Amino acid sequence: MFLGAILFMLIFVLLAPQSRAFLGNLTVNFATFLTAWAPFSYLLLAVLISALFAGIWLIHSWPKYVEPENPMAKYRRDLPLEED
């Protein structure tokens, strides 16, 4: 719903040099963290990515809701003849 507004705001965030430097610094720090804590950080990253796919699979495999039949529908099937 707000995808257009978010993309519009993101363009202005990426245009500003301070925000670009901040985001670049975040990615460099994240890459440094990944290599410094190599086995644990890769395991954590694998858990986060697998949780994403597990959530997607859970949503797609969830049983569909079936609307129960209206109990009064059987009485409304035969419409009475209207007389003018």
Secondary structure, DSSP 8 states (H G I E B T S, - for coil): --HHHHHHHHHHHHHSHHHHHHHHHHHHHHHHHHHHTHHHHHHHHHHHHHHHHHHHHHHHHS--------TTHHHHSS------
